[in-house]
Amino acid sequence: MPLRSAGSGRVAPDPVSHPLFARYYARVSVAAETRLGMAGVRDRLLTGLSGRVIEIGAGNGLNFAHYPGAVAEVVAIEPERRLRSAAVEAALRAEVPVDVVPGAAEALPVKSEAFDAAVVSLVLCSVRDVTRALGEVRRVLRPGGVVRFFEHGRGGGPVMRLAQRTLDRTLWPPLNGGCHLARDPVAALRDAGFELGPYRRIVMPEKGPRLPPSFCVLGTAWRPGPDER
């Protein structure tokens, strides 16, 4: 349901609106589950999670079917209305409770230290302010809380990295929902104060040409506890 501005009766604007990209992404992402092996990546991303989880940028909700039964609740934040509508439908089919909520990564509409884990999956490439978004993730996690991440970003040799930077400055973001190719999610997590756990760099698809969006990283980080600051 659209949010309404307090006292005005007007529908508040969505924090993100990419209607053409949303339609395209909804089709391509479903095909990628089998063709690119994304379903297996989602299993690895979410295995072992438990308790209350917040998912940032849930898209059309393809992660929901992969959450393990030990997860008590997922609060899924999605700013784009069309993708959020698809996520609501996916939540109804999920085997764990999922609440799909409108909101932006840079201003999460939830209480501080309310979650045991956070999931960021193909979202740091497109947020407007990575530093603020990760600051919000840190705020809403309890001390010692886990971050699971699967992101694409900077990779390849000098020519590929030049191509990524060039595309970021020109056509790629407006055609792909604000996505950027040359960001470094591992460095961003470290700079935001998270402790990095094991992570693995992978290429998607594993077999096939290496393209500017192909370079991905899958891993774990956590918010330091009081004794680790």
N, C-alpha and C positions, 0 to 999 in steps of 0.2 A: 504494500500500500504506500503511495507517495506521502512523504512527510509534508505537513502543513506549517507554515510560518506562524509562530505564536501570536495569537490575537488578531491575525489578519484574515484568516480564512483562505488565504492563497496557498497553492501548492508550491512548496519550496523546490527550487531547481535541483536537479541531480548534480552531485559534485563532479561527475564525469558523464559525458554523452558522446558516444561514438557509434551511432546506429548502423552505419554501413559495415564498419569493422566488426561489430557484434554479430551481425548475421553471417559474415564470412567466417569469423572465428568459431562460431557454433558448429558450422559444417566441418571445417578443417580439423578441429580438435577431436571430434568424434571419430573421424577417419584415422587420425594419428594413434588412437588407442591400440589398434592392431598393426597398422602399416609401419609405424615408427617404433612400436614397442612401448608406448607411453603407459599402458596399463601395468606393465611390469615395473616401470619406474615409480609409478604411484604406490605400488605395493611396498617397494623398498623405502620410499620416502616416509611412509606412515606406520610401518611395522613397529610394534612395541610401545606405541603411545597409549596413555591412559589418563584418566581424570578429565578435567575441563580443558578444552582446546579452542583456541581462536585461529581461524583461517583468514588470512588477509588476501583480498582479491580473489574470491572464490570462483569467479568466472561463471561458467554454466554448470558448475557443481560436479565435475567429473571425479574429483577426489572422494566424494562422499561415500561411494560404494566400497572404498578401500580402507576405511577406518576400522581398526580392530574393535572387538566387542568390549574391551576394557575401557574404552572411551565413554565417559558418562554423558558428555554433551559437547557439541561443536557449535560455536557461534561463528557464522560465516559472514564476513563483511564483503559486500560487492557494491561498488558505486554506480555501475552502468545498468540502467533500468532493464534493458532487454536481456542481458546476461543474468541479471538478478532474477528475472521471471523464470528463466530456464533452471536456475539454481533452486528455486522454490520447488519446482516439479521434481528435480533430482532428490531434494531433501525428503520428499514424501515417500520415496522408494528406498531410502537409506535404512540400514539396520541399526544405526545408532541415532539418538535424537540430534537433529540439526535445526538450528534457528538461523534463517537467512535475514541479514540486517543491512539496510543501506548505510553507507558511510564511506569516508575517505581514509586512506592509510595514514595520512598526516594528522588526523584528528579522530581517533577511534572512539566510538560512542559507548565505551564500557569503563568500568571502574578499574582503578590501579590494583596491581598485584592480584588479579582475579582468576588467573589461568595457570595451569600446570605446564602447558605447551603452546607454542605458536607455530603455524605452518605458513611459509611463504613459498609459493609455487608459480613461477613464471609471472612475477608481479613487480619485482624491483626494477625491471627494465622499463616499466611504464609509469611508475609513480612520479609525480612532479618534483618531489623533494625527498631523496633517498635518506638523507640524514634525519629529517623530521620523522619520516615513516618508521625508521628503525628505532628512533628514540621513543616513539609510541609503543612499538613492540616491547621494548625493554620496560616501559612503564607498566604495561598491563600484565606482564609475567611476574609470578612470584619469584623471590630470590631462589636461585638454583633451577628455575624453569628452563625447559628445553625449547630450542628453535630447530625445526626441520626445514631445510631449504632445498629447492631444486630451481635453479635459475640458469639463464643463458647470458653470455656476455663476451667480454674481450677474449680473443683466442687466435690461434694460428700464428703464422709467421708475419714478418713486417708488411708484406703486400696485403695479406688478409686484414691486418689491423688497420692499415690505411684505408682499405675499402670500407671497413666498419665505421671509422670516423667520418669518412666522406658521406656515407649514407645517413649517418646521424645528423649531419648538418644540412641535409637536403630533403629527399623524398620519403625516407623510411618512417620517421615518426608520424607525419600526417596521414600516411596511408595505412598505418598499422596501430592505430589506437594509442599513439604516444610512445610506442616502444622504442628503445634505444639498444643498439648492438654492442657498443664499446664500453659499457659500464663493467665494473669489477665487483661482483657481489661479495666475494670473500673479503676483499679489502674493506668494503663498506661495513660488513658485520664486525670486523676487527676494530675499525675506527669508531664504531658506535658503542664499544665497550663490552662486546660479547666475547666469551672464551670459545675458541674454535675447537671442536672435536674432530673426529675423522671426517674427511670429505674426499670425494673422488671426482676427477674431471673426466667427462665423457663427451662423445660426439654423437649427435642425433641427426639423421639415422646412423647407426653404427656401420652399416654398409651402404655405400652410395657417395655422391659428391659432397665435398665439404663446402658449405655455403656460409655466408656471414652470420646467420642465426644458429649455426650448428654446434657451437662450442658451449657446453653446459657444465654445471657443477652440482653435485648431489651430496648433501652432508648434514652435519649436526653442529649446533653451537648451543651455548646456554648462558643465561644471565648469571653472573657471579653471585654467590651468596654473601652474607655479611662478613664472613671470615676471609673472603677472597678479594675484597676491595683494596 
